[in-house]
Amino acid sequence: MKVLVTGATSGLGRNAVEYLRNKGISVRATGRNEAMGKLLSKMGRNSSRQI
C-alpha cells in the first residue's frame, strides 16, 4: 500500500507519517516546513526529493 500524507511536517500529518511507517506502509509526504521535511526524509526508509 502507498499513502500520500499532506501537511506532514507538523501536527497530525507528522504523527500520521510516523504511524504509517511503523506499520510498514510506503509513505510519500508533503509539507511547508523545509527543515522538518528534511528531518522526516532522514527518518524514512526510502530516498526523498524536494519538488
FENJO-V653916 format. One record per residue. SS is DSSP state (~ for helix, > for strand, _ for the rest). PHI is phi in radians with two decimals (* if undefined). PSI is psi in whole degrees, 0 to 359 (* if undefined). Layout:
ss:SS phi:PHI psi:PSI
ss:SS phi:PHI psi:PSI
//
This chain:
ss:_ phi:* psi:142
ss:> phi:-2.12 psi:138
ss:> phi:-2.30 psi:139
ss:> phi:-1.84 psi:124
ss:> phi:-1.97 psi:120
ss:_ phi:-1.63 psi:153
ss:_ phi:1.20 psi:33
ss:_ phi:-1.41 psi:356
ss:_ phi:-1.60 psi:2
ss:_ phi:-2.81 psi:164
ss:~ phi:0.96 psi:223
ss:~ phi:-1.08 psi:324
ss:~ phi:-1.07 psi:317
ss:~ phi:-1.14 psi:318
ss:~ phi:-1.08 psi:321
ss:~ phi:-1.11 psi:317
ss:~ phi:-1.04 psi:311
ss:~ phi:-1.09 psi:317
ss:~ phi:-1.08 psi:312
ss:~ phi:-1.13 psi:318
ss:~ phi:-1.08 psi:319
ss:~ phi:-1.12 psi:334
ss:_ phi:-1.49 psi:358
ss:_ phi:1.46 psi:17
ss:_ phi:-1.57 psi:139
ss:> phi:-1.27 psi:124
ss:> phi:-2.10 psi:134
ss:> phi:-1.97 psi:136
ss:> phi:-2.30 psi:146
ss:_ phi:-2.24 psi:155
ss:_ phi:-3.04 psi:172
ss:_ phi:-1.67 psi:340
ss:_ phi:-1.58 psi:104
ss:~ phi:-1.08 psi:318
ss:~ phi:-1.09 psi:317
ss:~ phi:-1.21 psi:326
ss:~ phi:-1.07 psi:319
ss:~ phi:-1.13 psi:321
ss:~ phi:-1.12 psi:316
ss:~ phi:-1.07 psi:320
ss:~ phi:-1.17 psi:327
ss:~ phi:-1.19 psi:329
ss:~ phi:-1.36 psi:339
ss:_ phi:-1.35 psi:167
ss:_ phi:-1.49 psi:330
ss:_ phi:-1.81 psi:164
ss:_ phi:-1.25 psi:161
ss:_ phi:-2.33 psi:169
ss:_ phi:-2.62 psi:153
ss:_ phi:-1.64 psi:136
ss:_ phi:-2.04 psi:*
//
